[in-house]
Amino acid sequence: MLGLTSALVWLMCMYMVARSGFSTDPTTDPHGYALLFGTVTGVIAGVLWVVALPAAFPVTRRKRIFRTCLLLFVGTMAALYLALTLT
């Protein structure tokens, strides 16, 4: 339950960061708080998701699920970071 909840929080935070970063409307996030707090909360929730979710699966599959979650987390964070800094 903790892994799934933290994954949903991570997804919501990444959506908030992407919406704030790619928006051309200044009223969307006028002070940049969604970008700042969404990034910090998203990283914490993402690490919690990567660590907690594999524990819900059988021992024989945990290593593969951990690698998949970690690759998805790092890849998404790197892609979002690069997309926001290069635009």
Biopython code that builds the backbone (N, CA, C, O; Angstrom):
import numpy as np
from Bio.PDB.StructureBuilder import StructureBuilder

atoms = [
    (1, "MET", "N", (0.824, -1.191, 0.000)),
    (1, "MET", "CA", (0.000, 0.000, 0.000)),
    (1, "MET", "C", (0.874, 1.263, 0.000)),
    (1, "MET", "O", (0.567, 2.238, -0.685)),
    (2, "LEU", "N", (1.954, 1.233, 0.768)),
    (2, "LEU", "CA", (2.851, 2.382, 0.833)),
    (2, "LEU", "C", (3.531, 2.617, -0.510)),
    (2, "LEU", "O", (3.672, 3.760, -0.946)),
    (3, "GLY", "N", (3.956, 1.534, -1.167)),
    (3, "GLY", "CA", (4.611, 1.675, -2.462)),
    (3, "GLY", "C", (3.690, 2.247, -3.518)),
    (3, "GLY", "O", (4.099, 3.106, -4.299)),
    (4, "LEU", "N", (2.463, 1.785, -3.553)),
    (4, "LEU", "CA", (1.508, 2.278, -4.534)),
    (4, "LEU", "C", (1.111, 3.726, -4.248)),
    (4, "LEU", "O", (0.991, 4.531, -5.172)),
    (5, "THR", "N", (0.910, 4.051, -3.003)),
    (5, "THR", "CA", (0.555, 5.427, -2.637)),
    (5, "THR", "C", (1.692, 6.394, -2.963)),
    (5, "THR", "O", (1.454, 7.481, -3.488)),
    (6, "SER", "N", (2.908, 6.004, -2.656)),
    (6, "SER", "CA", (4.036, 6.889, -2.962)),
    (6, "SER", "C", (4.251, 6.995, -4.464)),
    (6, "SER", "O", (4.706, 8.036, -4.939)),
    (7, "ALA", "N", (3.937, 5.946, -5.229)),
    (7, "ALA", "CA", (4.031, 6.034, -6.684)),
    (7, "ALA", "C", (3.003, 7.026, -7.226)),
    (7, "ALA", "O", (3.300, 7.780, -8.152)),
    (8, "LEU", "N", (1.821, 7.031, -6.669)),
    (8, "LEU", "CA", (0.802, 7.989, -7.110)),
    (8, "LEU", "C", (1.170, 9.426, -6.731)),
    (8, "LEU", "O", (0.939, 10.354, -7.506)),
    (9, "VAL", "N", (1.738, 9.605, -5.549)),
    (9, "VAL", "CA", (2.203, 10.936, -5.140)),
    (9, "VAL", "C", (3.316, 11.399, -6.067)),
    (9, "VAL", "O", (3.351, 12.562, -6.469)),
    (10, "TRP", "N", (4.223, 10.495, -6.406)),
    (10, "TRP", "CA", (5.314, 10.823, -7.324)),
    (10, "TRP", "C", (4.770, 11.245, -8.689)),
    (10, "TRP", "O", (5.231, 12.234, -9.260)),
    (11, "LEU", "N", (3.798, 10.505, -9.212)),
    (11, "LEU", "CA", (3.216, 10.858, -10.499)),
    (11, "LEU", "C", (2.521, 12.221, -10.455)),
    (11, "LEU", "O", (2.642, 13.015, -11.388)),
    (12, "MET", "N", (1.806, 12.482, -9.382)),
    (12, "MET", "CA", (1.147, 13.780, -9.250)),
    (12, "MET", "C", (2.168, 14.915, -9.180)),
    (12, "MET", "O", (1.972, 15.969, -9.785)),
    (13, "CYS", "N", (3.246, 14.702, -8.449)),
    (13, "CYS", "CA", (4.281, 15.734, -8.335)),
    (13, "CYS", "C", (4.978, 15.975, -9.668)),
    (13, "CYS", "O", (5.261, 17.118, -10.027)),
    (14, "MET", "N", (5.254, 14.906, -10.397)),
    (14, "MET", "CA", (5.907, 15.079, -11.694)),
    (14, "MET", "C", (4.979, 15.785, -12.688)),
    (14, "MET", "O", (5.438, 16.565, -13.522)),
    (15, "TYR", "N", (3.684, 15.514, -12.598)),
    (15, "TYR", "CA", (2.724, 16.234, -13.437)),
    (15, "TYR", "C", (2.712, 17.713, -13.068)),
    (15, "TYR", "O", (2.679, 18.574, -13.947)),
    (16, "MET", "N", (2.737, 18.008, -11.774)),
    (16, "MET", "CA", (2.731, 19.386, -11.311)),
    (16, "MET", "C", (3.998, 20.124, -11.776)),
    (16, "MET", "O", (3.931, 21.279, -12.195)),
    (17, "VAL", "N", (5.139, 19.450, -11.696)),
    (17, "VAL", "CA", (6.399, 20.056, -12.126)),
    (17, "VAL", "C", (6.385, 20.290, -13.639)),
    (17, "VAL", "O", (6.790, 21.354, -14.108)),
    (18, "ALA", "N", (5.923, 19.301, -14.397)),
    (18, "ALA", "CA", (5.884, 19.453, -15.852)),
    (18, "ALA", "C", (4.912, 20.551, -16.263)),
    (18, "ALA", "O", (5.207, 21.339, -17.161)),
    (19, "ARG", "N", (3.771, 20.606, -15.619)),
    (19, "ARG", "CA", (2.798, 21.646, -15.937)),
    (19, "ARG", "C", (3.341, 23.025, -15.620)),
    (19, "ARG", "O", (3.122, 23.969, -16.378)),
    (20, "SER", "N", (4.045, 23.150, -14.512)),
    (20, "SER", "CA", (4.622, 24.432, -14.133)),
    (20, "SER", "C", (5.774, 24.810, -15.055)),
    (20, "SER", "O", (5.914, 25.973, -15.431)),
    (21, "GLY", "N", (6.583, 23.848, -15.412)),
    (21, "GLY", "CA", (7.756, 24.145, -16.229)),
    (21, "GLY", "C", (7.457, 24.424, -17.684)),
    (21, "GLY", "O", (8.135, 25.242, -18.306)),
    (22, "PHE", "N", (6.449, 23.759, -18.245)),
    (22, "PHE", "CA", (6.152, 23.908, -19.662)),
    (22, "PHE", "C", (5.050, 24.921, -19.951)),
    (22, "PHE", "O", (4.763, 25.189, -21.117)),
    (23, "SER", "N", (4.437, 25.478, -18.943)),
    (23, "SER", "CA", (3.339, 26.406, -19.151)),
    (23, "SER", "C", (3.875, 27.764, -19.601)),
    (23, "SER", "O", (4.882, 28.249, -19.087)),
    (24, "THR", "N", (3.190, 28.363, -20.562)),
    (24, "THR", "CA", (3.547, 29.715, -21.007)),
    (24, "THR", "C", (2.673, 30.772, -20.342)),
    (24, "THR", "O", (2.902, 31.970, -20.503)),
    (25, "ASP", "N", (1.669, 30.319, -19.594)),
    (25, "ASP", "CA", (0.775, 31.229, -18.888)),
    (25, "ASP", "C", (1.369, 31.552, -17.523)),
    (25, "ASP", "O", (1.549, 30.640, -16.715)),
    (26, "PRO", "N", (1.679, 32.809, -17.235)),
    (26, "PRO", "CA", (2.296, 33.144, -15.947)),
    (26, "PRO", "C", (1.384, 32.950, -14.742)),
    (26, "PRO", "O", (1.866, 32.912, -13.611)),
    (27, "THR", "N", (0.086, 32.827, -14.958)),
    (27, "THR", "CA", (-0.810, 32.632, -13.822)),
    (27, "THR", "C", (-0.903, 31.168, -13.384)),
    (27, "THR", "O", (-1.526, 30.872, -12.364)),
    (28, "THR", "N", (-0.302, 30.260, -14.130)),
    (28, "THR", "CA", (-0.329, 28.844, -13.755)),
    (28, "THR", "C", (0.435, 28.608, -12.456)),
    (28, "THR", "O", (-0.075, 27.958, -11.543)),
    (29, "ASP", "N", (1.639, 29.127, -12.371)),
    (29, "ASP", "CA", (2.467, 29.002, -11.173)),
    (29, "ASP", "C", (3.290, 30.278, -11.048)),
    (29, "ASP", "O", (4.470, 30.286, -11.399)),
    (30, "PRO", "N", (2.684, 31.359, -10.552)),
    (30, "PRO", "CA", (3.362, 32.656, -10.608)),
    (30, "PRO", "C", (4.643, 32.741, -9.783)),
    (30, "PRO", "O", (5.559, 33.472, -10.160)),
    (31, "HIS", "N", (4.733, 32.028, -8.689)),
    (31, "HIS", "CA", (5.903, 32.134, -7.829)),
    (31, "HIS", "C", (6.862, 30.963, -7.977)),
    (31, "HIS", "O", (7.970, 31.011, -7.444)),
    (32, "GLY", "N", (6.466, 29.915, -8.686)),
    (32, "GLY", "CA", (7.334, 28.764, -8.882)),
    (32, "GLY", "C", (7.306, 27.756, -7.747)),
    (32, "GLY", "O", (8.163, 26.875, -7.681)),
    (33, "TYR", "N", (6.332, 27.872, -6.854)),
    (33, "TYR", "CA", (6.260, 26.950, -5.720)),
    (33, "TYR", "C", (5.927, 25.531, -6.148)),
    (33, "TYR", "O", (6.411, 24.577, -5.538)),
    (34, "ALA", "N", (5.114, 25.372, -7.180)),
    (34, "ALA", "CA", (4.796, 24.025, -7.662)),
    (34, "ALA", "C", (6.044, 23.360, -8.210)),
    (34, "ALA", "O", (6.237, 22.157, -8.031)),
    (35, "LEU", "N", (6.879, 24.116, -8.864)),
    (35, "LEU", "CA", (8.126, 23.580, -9.399)),
    (35, "LEU", "C", (9.089, 23.201, -8.280)),
    (35, "LEU", "O", (9.714, 22.142, -8.327)),
    (36, "LEU", "N", (9.210, 24.056, -7.284)),
    (36, "LEU", "CA", (10.144, 23.790, -6.187)),
    (36, "LEU", "C", (9.680, 22.663, -5.275)),
    (36, "LEU", "O", (10.391, 21.677, -5.078)),
    (37, "PHE", "N", (8.493, 22.816, -4.726)),
    (37, "PHE", "CA", (8.013, 21.814, -3.775)),
    (37, "PHE", "C", (7.613, 20.506, -4.458)),
    (37, "PHE", "O", (7.695, 19.435, -3.858)),
    (38, "GLY", "N", (7.182, 20.601, -5.712)),
    (38, "GLY", "CA", (6.865, 19.393, -6.456)),
    (38, "GLY", "C", (8.103, 18.554, -6.729)),
    (38, "GLY", "O", (8.043, 17.325, -6.693)),
    (39, "THR", "N", (9.214, 19.205, -7.000)),
    (39, "THR", "CA", (10.456, 18.482, -7.240)),
    (39, "THR", "C", (10.946, 17.793, -5.970)),
    (39, "THR", "O", (11.302, 16.616, -5.997)),
    (40, "VAL", "N", (10.963, 18.517, -4.874)),
    (40, "VAL", "CA", (11.450, 17.937, -3.610)),
    (40, "VAL", "C", (10.546, 16.794, -3.154)),
    (40, "VAL", "O", (11.029, 15.715, -2.810)),
    (41, "THR", "N", (9.252, 17.028, -3.150)),
    (41, "THR", "CA", (8.308, 15.992, -2.731)),
    (41, "THR", "C", (8.328, 14.815, -3.697)),
    (41, "THR", "O", (8.203, 13.664, -3.279)),
    (42, "GLY", "N", (8.485, 15.099, -4.986)),
    (42, "GLY", "CA", (8.532, 14.044, -5.980)),
    (42, "GLY", "C", (9.743, 13.145, -5.838)),
    (42, "GLY", "O", (9.634, 11.929, -5.999)),
    (43, "VAL", "N", (10.888, 13.718, -5.541)),
    (43, "VAL", "CA", (12.097, 12.901, -5.350)),
    (43, "VAL", "C", (11.943, 12.013, -4.120)),
    (43, "VAL", "O", (12.285, 10.831, -4.162)),
    (44, "ILE", "N", (11.439, 12.563, -3.043)),
    (44, "ILE", "CA", (11.258, 11.769, -1.822)),
    (44, "ILE", "C", (10.233, 10.656, -2.047)),
    (44, "ILE", "O", (10.466, 9.509, -1.664)),
    (45, "ALA", "N", (9.112, 10.989, -2.662)),
    (45, "ALA", "CA", (8.086, 9.976, -2.927)),
    (45, "ALA", "C", (8.575, 8.939, -3.928)),
    (45, "ALA", "O", (8.223, 7.765, -3.818)),
    (46, "GLY", "N", (9.377, 9.351, -4.898)),
    (46, "GLY", "CA", (9.912, 8.418, -5.878)),
    (46, "GLY", "C", (10.884, 7.425, -5.265)),
    (46, "GLY", "O", (10.842, 6.237, -5.583)),
    (47, "VAL", "N", (11.748, 7.897, -4.397)),
    (47, "VAL", "CA", (12.684, 6.982, -3.722)),
    (47, "VAL", "C", (11.920, 6.023, -2.812)),
    (47, "VAL", "O", (12.251, 4.839, -2.741)),
    (48, "LEU", "N", (10.925, 6.515, -2.133)),
    (48, "LEU", "CA", (10.103, 5.650, -1.292)),
    (48, "LEU", "C", (9.369, 4.605, -2.131)),
    (48, "LEU", "O", (9.242, 3.451, -1.721)),
    (49, "TRP", "N", (8.894, 5.009, -3.292)),
    (49, "TRP", "CA", (8.223, 4.084, -4.205)),
    (49, "TRP", "C", (9.175, 2.987, -4.678)),
    (49, "TRP", "O", (8.813, 1.810, -4.683)),
    (50, "VAL", "N", (10.387, 3.367, -5.074)),
    (50, "VAL", "CA", (11.357, 2.394, -5.580)),
    (50, "VAL", "C", (11.760, 1.404, -4.496)),
    (50, "VAL", "O", (12.012, 0.237, -4.796)),
    (51, "VAL", "N", (11.826, 1.838, -3.256)),
    (51, "VAL", "CA", (12.244, 0.964, -2.160)),
    (51, "VAL", "C", (11.084, 0.115, -1.641)),
    (51, "VAL", "O", (11.277, -1.056, -1.313)),
    (52, "ALA", "N", (9.889, 0.688, -1.562)),
    (52, "ALA", "CA", (8.778, -0.010, -0.903)),
    (52, "ALA", "C", (7.987, -0.930, -1.821)),
    (52, "ALA", "O", (7.524, -1.979, -1.373)),
    (53, "LEU", "N", (7.819, -0.577, -3.079)),
    (53, "LEU", "CA", (6.963, -1.376, -3.959)),
    (53, "LEU", "C", (7.469, -2.799, -4.191)),
    (53, "LEU", "O", (6.648, -3.717, -4.175)),
    (54, "PRO", "N", (8.757, -3.045, -4.405)),
    (54, "PRO", "CA", (9.202, -4.423, -4.627)),
    (54, "PRO", "C", (8.940, -5.364, -3.451)),
    (54, "PRO", "O", (8.895, -6.579, -3.642)),
    (55, "ALA", "N", (8.769, -4.842, -2.268)),
    (55, "ALA", "CA", (8.512, -5.693, -1.100)),
    (55, "ALA", "C", (7.146, -6.359, -1.171)),
    (55, "ALA", "O", (6.893, -7.308, -0.427)),
    (56, "ALA", "N", (6.268, -5.897, -2.032)),
    (56, "ALA", "CA", (4.932, -6.483, -2.158)),
    (56, "ALA", "C", (4.928, -7.713, -3.058)),
    (56, "ALA", "O", (3.915, -8.406, -3.147)),
    (57, "PHE", "N", (6.032, -7.991, -3.719)),
    (57, "PHE", "CA", (6.112, -9.104, -4.655)),
    (57, "PHE", "C", (6.888, -10.270, -4.044)),
    (57, "PHE", "O", (7.590, -10.086, -3.049)),
    (58, "PRO", "N", (6.772, -11.468, -4.625)),
    (58, "PRO", "CA", (7.526, -12.613, -4.112)),
    (58, "PRO", "C", (9.033, -12.368, -4.182)),
    (58, "PRO", "O", (9.512, -11.576, -4.994)),
    (59, "VAL", "N", (9.757, -13.051, -3.328)),
    (59, "VAL", "CA", (11.207, -12.847, -3.209)),
    (59, "VAL", "C", (11.918, -13.098, -4.538)),
    (59, "VAL", "O", (12.899, -12.423, -4.851)),
    (60, "THR", "N", (11.438, -14.051, -5.312)),
    (60, "THR", "CA", (12.111, -14.388, -6.563)),
    (60, "THR", "C", (12.004, -13.287, -7.610)),
    (60, "THR", "O", (12.830, -13.231, -8.521)),
    (61, "ARG", "N", (11.025, -12.423, -7.506)),
    (61, "ARG", "CA", (10.824, -11.363, -8.498)),
    (61, "ARG", "C", (11.219, -9.982, -7.997)),
    (61, "ARG", "O", (11.171, -9.026, -8.770)),
    (62, "ARG", "N", (11.604, -9.841, -6.748)),
    (62, "ARG", "CA", (11.880, -8.521, -6.170)),
    (62, "ARG", "C", (13.027, -7.794, -6.858)),
    (62, "ARG", "O", (12.939, -6.592, -7.106)),
    (63, "LYS", "N", (14.090, -8.506, -7.165)),
    (63, "LYS", "CA", (15.257, -7.862, -7.756)),
    (63, "LYS", "C", (14.910, -7.270, -9.129)),
    (63, "LYS", "O", (15.314, -6.151, -9.445)),
    (64, "ARG", "N", (14.169, -8.017, -9.932)),
    (64, "ARG", "CA", (13.806, -7.531, -11.260)),
    (64, "ARG", "C", (12.838, -6.354, -11.154)),
    (64, "ARG", "O", (12.950, -5.393, -11.916)),
    (65, "ILE", "N", (11.913, -6.416, -10.240)),
    (65, "ILE", "CA", (10.955, -5.312, -10.074)),
    (65, "ILE", "C", (11.653, -4.077, -9.514)),
    (65, "ILE", "O", (11.322, -2.954, -9.893)),
    (66, "PHE", "N", (12.611, -4.274, -8.620)),
    (66, "PHE", "CA", (13.382, -3.151, -8.103)),
    (66, "PHE", "C", (14.155, -2.471, -9.233)),
    (66, "PHE", "O", (14.165, -1.244, -9.329)),
    (67, "ARG", "N", (14.799, -3.261, -10.081)),
    (67, "ARG", "CA", (15.545, -2.682, -11.208)),
    (67, "ARG", "C", (14.616, -1.939, -12.158)),
    (67, "ARG", "O", (14.965, -0.866, -12.650)),
    (68, "THR", "N", (13.442, -2.495, -12.421)),
    (68, "THR", "CA", (12.487, -1.853, -13.312)),
    (68, "THR", "C", (12.003, -0.527, -12.724)),
    (68, "THR", "O", (11.947, 0.484, -13.425)),
    (69, "CYS", "N", (11.657, -0.535, -11.448)),
    (69, "CYS", "CA", (11.193, 0.700, -10.787)),
    (69, "CYS", "C", (12.301, 1.748, -10.760)),
    (69, "CYS", "O", (12.055, 2.928, -11.009)),
    (70, "LEU", "N", (13.514, 1.311, -10.456)),
    (70, "LEU", "CA", (14.639, 2.247, -10.397)),
    (70, "LEU", "C", (14.928, 2.836, -11.769)),
    (70, "LEU", "O", (15.177, 4.036, -11.886)),
    (71, "LEU", "N", (14.897, 2.013, -12.801)),
    (71, "LEU", "CA", (15.133, 2.507, -14.153)),
    (71, "LEU", "C", (14.042, 3.484, -14.576)),
    (71, "LEU", "O", (14.333, 4.509, -15.193)),
    (72, "LEU", "N", (12.808, 3.179, -14.255)),
    (72, "LEU", "CA", (11.699, 4.069, -14.581)),
    (72, "LEU", "C", (11.819, 5.392, -13.830)),
    (72, "LEU", "O", (11.602, 6.457, -14.408)),
    (73, "PHE", "N", (12.158, 5.327, -12.563)),
    (73, "PHE", "CA", (12.302, 6.537, -11.746)),
    (73, "PHE", "C", (13.439, 7.418, -12.260)),
    (73, "PHE", "O", (13.244, 8.609, -12.500)),
    (74, "VAL", "N", (14.619, 6.834, -12.426)),
    (74, "VAL", "CA", (15.782, 7.615, -12.856)),
    (74, "VAL", "C", (15.593, 8.135, -14.280)),
    (74, "VAL", "O", (15.941, 9.278, -14.575)),
    (75, "GLY", "N", (15.049, 7.310, -15.152)),
    (75, "GLY", "CA", (14.826, 7.744, -16.524)),
    (75, "GLY", "C", (13.820, 8.881, -16.631)),
    (75, "GLY", "O", (14.027, 9.837, -17.378)),
    (76, "THR", "N", (12.739, 8.772, -15.887)),
    (76, "THR", "CA", (11.725, 9.826, -15.919)),
    (76, "THR", "C", (12.254, 11.121, -15.324)),
    (76, "THR", "O", (12.033, 12.199, -15.876)),
    (77, "MET", "N", (12.951, 11.018, -14.205)),
    (77, "MET", "CA", (13.496, 12.222, -13.580)),
    (77, "MET", "C", (14.545, 12.884, -14.473)),
    (77, "MET", "O", (14.568, 14.109, -14.592)),
    (78, "ALA", "N", (15.404, 12.095, -15.097)),
    (78, "ALA", "CA", (16.433, 12.654, -15.981)),
    (78, "ALA", "C", (15.800, 13.276, -17.220)),
    (78, "ALA", "O", (16.220, 14.349, -17.654)),
    (79, "ALA", "N", (14.801, 12.619, -17.792)),
    (79, "ALA", "CA", (14.146, 13.162, -18.981)),
    (79, "ALA", "C", (13.414, 14.460, -18.663)),
    (79, "ALA", "O", (13.472, 15.412, -19.441)),
    (80, "LEU", "N", (12.732, 14.504, -17.536)),
    (80, "LEU", "CA", (12.026, 15.726, -17.147)),
    (80, "LEU", "C", (13.009, 16.850, -16.838)),
    (80, "LEU", "O", (12.773, 17.999, -17.209)),
    (81, "TYR", "N", (14.094, 16.529, -16.171)),
    (81, "TYR", "CA", (15.114, 17.533, -15.865)),
    (81, "TYR", "C", (15.719, 18.099, -17.145)),
    (81, "TYR", "O", (15.852, 19.314, -17.295)),
    (82, "LEU", "N", (16.082, 17.213, -18.060)),
    (82, "LEU", "CA", (16.670, 17.684, -19.316)),
    (82, "LEU", "C", (15.667, 18.480, -20.134)),
    (82, "LEU", "O", (16.027, 19.498, -20.725)),
    (83, "ALA", "N", (14.446, 18.047, -20.177)),
    (83, "ALA", "CA", (13.431, 18.765, -20.945)),
    (83, "ALA", "C", (13.177, 20.156, -20.366)),
    (83, "ALA", "O", (12.967, 21.110, -21.115)),
    (84, "LEU", "N", (13.195, 20.274, -19.063)),
    (84, "LEU", "CA", (12.944, 21.582, -18.444)),
    (84, "LEU", "C", (14.143, 22.508, -18.557)),
    (84, "LEU", "O", (13.968, 23.721, -18.674)),
    (85, "THR", "N", (15.347, 21.974, -18.523)),
    (85, "THR", "CA", (16.524, 22.854, -18.597)),
    (85, "THR", "C", (16.879, 23.223, -20.030)),
    (85, "THR", "O", (17.495, 24.264, -20.257)),
    (86, "LEU", "N", (16.505, 22.395, -21.003)),
    (86, "LEU", "CA", (16.841, 22.697, -22.387)),
    (86, "LEU", "C", (15.804, 23.556, -23.096)),
    (86, "LEU", "O", (16.031, 23.995, -24.223)),
    (87, "THR", "N", (14.664, 23.803, -22.443)),
    (87, "THR", "CA", (13.642, 24.643, -23.077)),
    (87, "THR", "C", (13.738, 26.066, -22.621)),
    (87, "THR", "O", (12.953, 26.908, -23.057)),
]
sb = StructureBuilder()
sb.init_structure("model")
sb.init_model(0)
sb.init_chain("A")
sb.init_seg("    ")
for serial, (resi, resn, name, xyz) in enumerate(atoms, 1):
    if name == "N":
        sb.init_residue(resn, " ", resi, " ")
    sb.init_atom(name, np.array(xyz, "f"), 0.0, 1.0, " ", f" {name:<3s}", serial, name[0])
structure = sb.get_structure()
